[in-house]
């Protein structure tokens, strides 16, 4: 009996010792782009949380080569999210024609870790600055409705027109309905267990009414935007954070003709994330703070290297701090902003 007791004690000791102690997190500074004379857009990624909750993350910058929290910095919201490892921010108050160094940072119970510094230079001041639309609640010059749904011509190189509001909405500032990627019906809960497209080998679903809810619900020439359509919207428009009818979101203003659409920060639905945050599993999270919009494009090795498990798809995400395209699990309930050619 003594032998068994000693053996059990040794096993228990080994199990306890296998629990790693918290360490500093590992964070990377991904990029700095959209640089103007006074601002820039940056993204970062938490590679490892160091076996402890991340309590703060963001970016610090300075004219010195190794900026810290003693210098200028911005802190991002730490939240339960389908894209928790990635974060982004617009930084403001920069001086024109000046070289800066910027680093991402992340903090846990052990301390603060920094990513590598990226060097960038602001532009010379320009007399031309984008203007906020006078009436953000109503898109400028909405065209004749397609199948009774209004669209706006942003003068994009592709000729793609964007809808004035989301699927399930009747105004630009309404959230609309939430859909898992590749599904055309809403649900009470959004989870892996009830997602019909999860692990299904699908190509781009744009304009396929079996999987594209914009095509299925709106008909005509309406479809979900492809990833390339989202890229075009990001690069060919100015993004101005605003609050419309009490709802936070972005006025997306064409650089070509000044027309605009409003994308509300509609949040997302995820039964597991809702339960983890103490909320109802049928309730949307982050409404008015974060926006998540599906594209029709699956995430696979043609976009980035790696094994295609058919579990993820590409989407646009944003908050008042910035905007970016990303990829996430298909069962998440995101909103849809249709387009037409």
Residue, then its C-alpha position, 0 to 999 in steps of 0.5 A: x500500500x505504501x508503494x501505491x501511495x508514493x506513486x500516486x503522490x508522485x503522479x499528483x506532483x507531476x500534474x501540479x508541476x506541469x501547470x506553467x507559471x505565467x510569463x510575459x506575453x508575446x506580441x508583434x507589430x504587424x504594420x503601419x499604413x494609411x500614413x498622413x501628415x498627422x495620423x497613421x493606421x497600425x495593427x498588431x497581434x498577440x502571439x502568446x498570452x503568457x498563460x495569463x489574461x491580457x489586461x491591456x494592449x495597444x501601441x506606443x510611439x515616439x521619435x526615439x527608437x524604442x518607445x514605451x508606455x512612458x511615451x505616447x500610447x493608445x490602449x485598445x479594448x480587451x474583449x471576448x471576440x472571434x478575433x481576439x488576437x488581432x488589434x488595430x488603431x488609428x493614432x493621431x496628433x503626429x507632426x508632419x514630415x517627422x520620423x517616428x518609431x511605433x511598437x505594439x504592446x500587451x500587458x498581463x499579470x507579469x508585466x508589459x511586453x513590446x513588439x519590434x519597432x517599425x519606423x515610418x515618416x509622416x507626410x507633408x501637410x496637404x491643404x485638402x482634407x476629407x470632409x464629414x458628410x453633412x447628412x450621414x443618415x441618408x446616403x448621398x444620391x441613392x440610385x434607383x432601387x434594385x429589387x426595391x433595395x437602394x444602393x450607392x455608387x461610390x465611383x469605385x474602379x470595379x464599378x461595384x455598387x454598395x447597398x445603403x443598409x444591411x440585410x434585415x435592416x431598413x435604414x443605414x444605422x440599423x444592425x440588420x440580421x446576423x448570419x453564420x457564413x454560408x447560411x441563409x437563415x437566422x438562428x437563436x444561437x450561433x455555435x459550431x453544433x448548428x453551423x451547416x457550412x462548418x468544415x464544408x469545402x466551398x469556394x467563393x459563395x458570392x451570388x450563389x443563392x444556396x449559400x449567399x444570403x444577399x442573393x437569396x433574400x434580395x434577389x436580382x443582382x445582389x450578392x455578398x461582397x468578395x474579399x476583393x470588394x472589401x479591399x477596394x472599399x478600404x483603399x478607395x474610401x475615407x473612413x470617418x467614425x461617427x454616431x448616427x441615430x445613437x449608433x456608432x459606425x463608419x461613414x465610408x466616403x468615396x475619394x472619387x465622387x464624395x458619395x458615402x455609405x454608413x456601416x454601423x458597428x453591429x457587433x456579433x453573435x456567438x453562443x460561447x462568447x456570450x456565455x463566457x461574458x455572463x450574457x444570454x447566448x441569444x444576445x449580440x455582443x459589442x453592438x455600437x463598438x465593433x462591426x463584423x461583416x462577412x465577405x463571400x470568400x472562404x479562408x484557405x491556402x490561396x489567401x495565406x499558406x497553411x492547411x485548409x480546414x474549411x472552418x473559417x471565412x474572411x470578414x471586415x472588422x472595425x471599431x473607432x480605433x481602426x478597421x481591417x480585414x480578417x478571418x474567423x470561424x464560420x459559425x459566428x453570427x455577423x452582418x451582411x452589407x450586399x453589393x451589386x455589379 
